[in-house]
Amino acid sequence: MALELLTFGEALVEIMRTALDVPLDTPGEFTGPYPSGAPFIFAVQAARLGMRVGALGCVGAQADGQLDAFGRNLVDQLEADGVDTSAVIALPSYTTGCAFVAYSSDGSRDFVFHLRHAAAGQLSPALLDQPAVQNLFSGLKCLHIMGSSLSMHADALVLGTRMLELAQAQGAKISFDPNLRPQLIAPAQAKIAFAPFAAAADVIMPTAEEAALLTGESTVAAAAGKLLVGKPDGVVIITRGEHGCTVYTPAGHTDVPGFAVAEIDPTGAGDCFDAGFLAEWLRGKSPIDAARWANACGALAVTQRGPMAGAASAAQVQAFIETAQERL
């Protein structure tokens, strides 16, 4: 059966500080590994919402071809959630990527990535020559692209460009989250690299800062308007974290408030937001209704430790929204 969603990018595990305000350049405690990687968090959330979803990426393997421990950590979770892993490629000459993360009390995060020289960093257009990968595009409804994946290196950017072309040839919708990571790419370079994907996207989900970067506009409204030029059915969603989001279409804009929750781990909230929006939007819901669902997914994501732990089922999201409505 054809996939409803396909994504690709950095397959990794996350190892995080156990306390706030402990920088990565000093001794301190860590917890993990947790299965992670923005595209794979997205894929798990989409699968838990009942979508048929696949993801392309590379993990490490031992000399005998068996996945290394970190690769098994990630793939076991993907398979448990029903994500199509036929395009998760095991590379015996590499180890699975990882990210070390520190959190600050002001909500910011710092990362040290082991990607470029790990399996995660071996993305290239050559992967598309494999029949198992080609098959994922047949009948595809939507390709979701993340800027973090495009930012790893030149080959990853070329892979993204080729996947965009293949998806468009199938008539699939295109979704783009800039997901800017300054640790991987300078903002000025990102503006150039991301431009073709923003231009092709039916749905764009940036922060206000990312929208300004993509367009050069000084206000959110002007940036959203520029991103919508030539797209009568386009949707731009400016994400605002705990405050929710603002949905822009050619017909106007609507603020969609967020949900109050106790935050434990913010990693993955944006990825779950993306999956929540696309799951509902692809099922025919209005952008406003889909955005409210996305806000709920993002809120629930931060209530558990571990990037994928807070990704909720459709029943859990619905119950959460109904309970929140009762509190209003």
Disulfide bonds with the S-S distance in Angstrom:
none
